[in-house]
Amino acid sequence: MIEPVIDAHHHVWRQRDLPWLQGPMRPRIFGPYGAIRRDYPIEEFLDDVRGTGVEKSVYVQANWAPERFEDEVAFVQRLADQHGWPHGIVGYANFLAPDVRRQLDRLIRYPRMRGVRMQLHWHLTEAYRFAARPDLMRDPVFRRNVAQLADYGWTFDLQVFAAQMADAAELAAELPDIVFVLQHAGMPEDLSPPGRTAWRAGMTRLAACPNVVSKLSGLGTFLHRNDPAFIARIVGETLALFGSARCLFGSNFPIEKLWTDYPALIAAYRAALAAYPAEHRADVFRKTAERVYRL
């Protein structure tokens, strides 16, 4: 019997809506991406997960043009109305705007809204860089705006590198009423001994904040392959720090489709968790996502 799974991080898209899929190929964090410079409709996602035990999913924003933030959520809500999938939506808002409530109030009308992501990751390597600067979490406007999420009951999906985790932990500690969902287990990209030490130290600081949960996803991003041994190591270290009730699985499809298929990807996570008690597996694959995203 295949245990039920919630995929807490996937995307569906139309190529014409995503600026980064248009025009000349530009360096991206996940390497060459010609194979996904096309529509990725919900029908294809459902075909990809068929037979894997996935019963629910959460869509995470895919970087439409910022001014079209509501169009993206409206598009995904229409898919949910038509197909029943996805079951939750993490949209986008600009938390550097003078008053983010003007944007959040436009999104609250969509029943499947569950959270917001504004990507904050900054890196010395330009291809890995998304945010304008590394210290946005210290900006008083940003912090004041993130605090508003408590009134909506929405998560903030937090995407940072190890060097930014101290700021992220400070933000989470200051806003205990907001659940922060750490993307991709903190994006471990430097696998040298010093890099691993820095990642582990940052994760330890974040794990000390009870309102931070870690999403076990996107672990092929820097390797450009599905590596079960690497997944098992990151899953094991993350579970040791956060506990299973604060960890959840996400596929990051179709990005990971660049180097693997869905059955192979989820098989790697199942193998990584095989020795854990059934209740821990249930947390990672279903219960944490149900609670965090109210599914």
N, C-alpha and C positions, 0 to 999 in steps of 0.2 A: 504494500500500500504506500503510495506517495503522500508524504505529509503536505498539508495545505501551506501555501506560500503567498505572501503579499510582496509584490515587487514595488518597493517604495522609492524607486527612482528610474523613470524611463521618460522618453520623449516620443512624440509623434509630430510630424511637421510636413509642411508644403515648402518646397525649395524657394518659391517666390517670396515667401514671408520672412526668410532669414537672410539678413545682409551678408553674413559670413559664408553663406553658400552661393553667393552670387559674385560675378566678376572673376578676376584672376585668382588662382590658388594662392592662399597666404599661409605662412607657417602657423601651425596650430599645436596646442599642447599634446595632442594625441597623434601627431605625425601626419603622413599623407592621408587624405580623406576623400579621394576621388570616388571611391565606391559608395559613399553616402551623400554625394552631391546630387540628390534626387529627392522626390517625395518619399516619406516614410509614414504611410497611412496606418490607422488603427487596425485595419484588416490584416496588414502584414505583421504588426506586433502580435495580434492574437494568434496568427499562424505560427509565429516564432515560439510562443509559449505553450502551444498545444501539447498536452501530454507531460508537461513538466510539473504539474501540481499547482501552478499559479492560479489563484482564485480571485485576487483583487490587485489593483495597482494604483500608484500615485504618480501623476505627471508632474515633472519639475521643469520650470520655464527653460526655454531653449534659445533665448537671446534674439527675439524679434527686435525691430527698431524700438528704442526706449519709449518713443511717443505713442507706440501702438500696444502698450502694455495691456490695455483692456481688450483690444482685438484678440490678443493671444488667448486670454482666459475665456472670452466669449466663444472662440473657435473650439477650444477643448470642451467647454460645457456643452456645446452642440453635439460633439461626438459622444459625450456621456449620455445625453438625452436620447440619442439615436441607437447607441450600442450597449449602454450600461457600463461602459469602460471609458476612461478610468474612473476610479471611485473617489479620488481626491485630487486637488489641483494645488500646486505651489506656483503662484504667479510672481510677477516682478513689480517692484515699485522703486522709485528713486528716493533713498533715505537721506540724500543731501538737499532735497527740495526744502523750501522754507517751512512747509507744513505738509507732511506726507499724508495726512488724513484726507486731503482732497483726492488723492489717488486711491487710498484704501476704501473710501466711501463709494467709489465707482466699482470696486471689485466685490463688495459685500453682497451685491444683488445675485451673484452666481452661487448656487447652492453647494457646489462641490469645492469651493475655496477652503483651503486648510492652512495655508502658510504663504510666506513670501521669501524670495531669494534675491538679494543683490550681491553679486559675486565680488569678493574683497581680495582675492588672491593676487599677490604681487611678488615678483621674483626677479633676481638679477638677470636671469636668462629671459630675453625679450619674448621668445615664443611661449614661455610659461606665464607671462604677465597678462593680467586682465584689468585690474583696478588701476586708477590713475596714480596712486601712490600707496605705500605700504601701511600707512598709519591712519587710514580713514576711520577706524574704530575709536580713535581718540577725539575725533571732531565732535564738538558739543552739539551741533545741529544733527549729525548722524545719531548720536546717542539719544537725544531727545525724541527723535522720530521713531527709533526702534522701540522706545518705551511705550509708544502709542499702541503697539500690537497687543498689549495686555487687555485693552478694551475690546478687541476683536476676537480674542481667544485663538490667535493664529501663531504658528511657529515662525521662527526666523531660521532659514536654512543657511548655515554658516560655512563659507568656503574660504579656507586660509591655508597657508603653508606653515611649517614648523616655526619659522622665525617670527610669525605673527600671532602665535598661540598665546603668548603672555597677554597681549592686548585683548585677545578674544576671551580669555579667562576673566580678565578684569571686567569686561563688558557683561559677561554672564553673571558674575557675582553682584554687579550693580543692579541687575534686572532679574531678580529671582522668580518673578511671576511669568516670565516668558521662557518657553522651551526652545533651546537652540539645538538644531540638528546639524551636527558636524558632517560635512560632505566627505565621502571617499576616505573615511578613517584618517582624516588629516592630510591626505595626499602625500604619502611618503615617497619622495622623488630622489632624495640623496641617500643611496644605499651604502655609502662608505661608513666605516665605524663611527666617525664624528657625526655624520648625517643621521645615522640611526639613533645615536645618543640624543641629539637635539630633538628629533621627532618624539622619542619616548619621554623626554623631559617635558615637552609641550603638552603631550597627551596626558601626562600625569597631572599637570596643572588644570587642564580642562576637566578631567575626570573628578577632580575635587569639587567641582560645581555640580550639585545634584540636578540642575535644570539643563544640563548638556547631555545629549545622547549622540551616539556615533553611528553613522550609516556605513555599513560594510559594502562598499560599492566602488566602481571605477578603479580597481586595483591593477588593471592592465594598461592604464593610461600612459605610464612612463616606460613600461616594459614593451608595449606594443605586442603583447601576447597574453594568452591565458596560461598562467603559471600556477598550478595547484599548490606547489610547495611554498611559493611566496604568499599566496592567499592564506594558506594554513598558518603561516608565521604571523601575518598581520592580524588575522582573526583571533589567534590565540593570545597575542599581546594585548589587543584591544579588549577582549573579554576579561582578561585578568585585571585590567584597569577599571573598566566601566561596569562590569557585570552584565549578564545576559539581558536583564530587564531594561538596560539602557543601550542596547545594540539592536540594529535592524538591517535586514538585507535589502539591497537595491541592485538592479542589473546595469544601469547606465546604458541601456540599449536605445538607439542603434549604434552608439559610439563603439561599444565593445564588439559589435558585429563586424568591425574592420578586421578582427583577428580571430574570432571564434564564433560559435553558434550558441544559442541559448541553452540547449541541453548540456553541452560541455561546460558552460560557465556555471550553471547551477549545480552540476555534478561536483565541480571543484569545491564549492561552498559546502555541499553536503558532506564531502569527504573531510573537509576541515573541521566539521562539527560532529562527526560520527561518534567520537569517543565521549562526547558530553551527554549529560542526562537528557532525557526526552523533554523535560520542562524547559531546559536551556535552549534546546533547538526550537521549541515552540515559541519562545520569546523572540529569538532572532528572526525566524521566518514568518511570524504572524503577530504575536501578542503585542510586542512593542510598537509596531506600526499601527495596529488597531487603536492602541491607546493614544499615541502621539498625534496621529492624523485623524482620530475620531472616525474610524471606518466601520 
